Amino acid sequence: MPSKKLKKKSTSKITEANEEKKTTPRTAKIVLFVFGLGPLILMSLFLFSNGFFNSP
């Protein structure tokens, strides 16, 4: 008699993992703001504090 291998279904674990990693538009906007405008704001504050924009 040939033995049949039973395949266990692990689809429930895969769907749970996909639900946790969903990217919503709100989180995408927050990430773009932090990594896009954050460095620009920090650079401008640094330059202002060092007197870069003061006329000689």
C-alpha positions as CSV (number, residue, x, y, z in Angstrom):
1,M,0.0,0.0,0.0
2,P,1.4,3.3,-0.9
3,S,1.5,5.8,1.9
4,K,-0.1,9.2,1.3
5,K,1.5,12.2,2.9
6,L,-0.9,14.6,4.4
7,K,-0.3,18.2,3.9
8,K,-1.1,20.5,6.7
9,K,-2.8,23.7,5.8
10,S,-1.0,26.7,7.3
11,T,-3.1,29.4,5.5
12,S,-4.4,30.7,8.8
13,K,-0.9,31.7,9.9
14,I,-0.1,33.3,6.6
15,T,-3.3,35.5,6.7
16,E,-2.6,36.5,10.2
17,A,0.9,37.6,9.3
18,N,-0.4,39.6,6.3
19,E,-3.0,41.4,8.4
20,E,-0.3,42.6,10.8
21,K,1.9,44.0,8.0
22,K,-0.8,46.0,6.2
23,T,0.3,49.5,5.3
24,T,-2.5,52.1,5.6
25,P,-2.4,55.4,3.8
26,R,-2.2,57.1,7.2
27,T,1.0,55.3,8.2
28,A,2.5,55.9,4.8
29,K,1.9,59.7,5.2
30,I,3.5,59.7,8.6
31,V,6.5,57.9,7.3
32,L,6.9,60.2,4.3
33,F,6.6,63.2,6.6
34,V,9.2,62.0,9.1
35,F,11.8,60.9,6.6
36,G,11.0,63.5,4.0
37,L,10.5,66.8,5.9
38,G,12.1,65.9,9.1
39,P,15.7,66.1,7.8
40,L,15.0,69.4,6.0
41,I,13.6,70.9,9.2
42,L,16.6,69.7,11.2
43,M,19.1,71.1,8.6
44,S,17.4,74.5,8.5
45,L,17.4,74.7,12.3
46,F,21.1,73.8,12.4
47,L,21.9,76.4,9.8
48,F,19.9,79.1,11.6
49,S,21.6,78.3,14.9
50,N,25.0,78.6,13.3
51,G,24.2,82.0,11.7
52,F,24.3,80.8,8.1
53,F,21.4,83.1,7.0
54,N,22.7,86.2,8.8
55,S,24.1,88.9,6.4
56,P,27.7,89.9,7.1
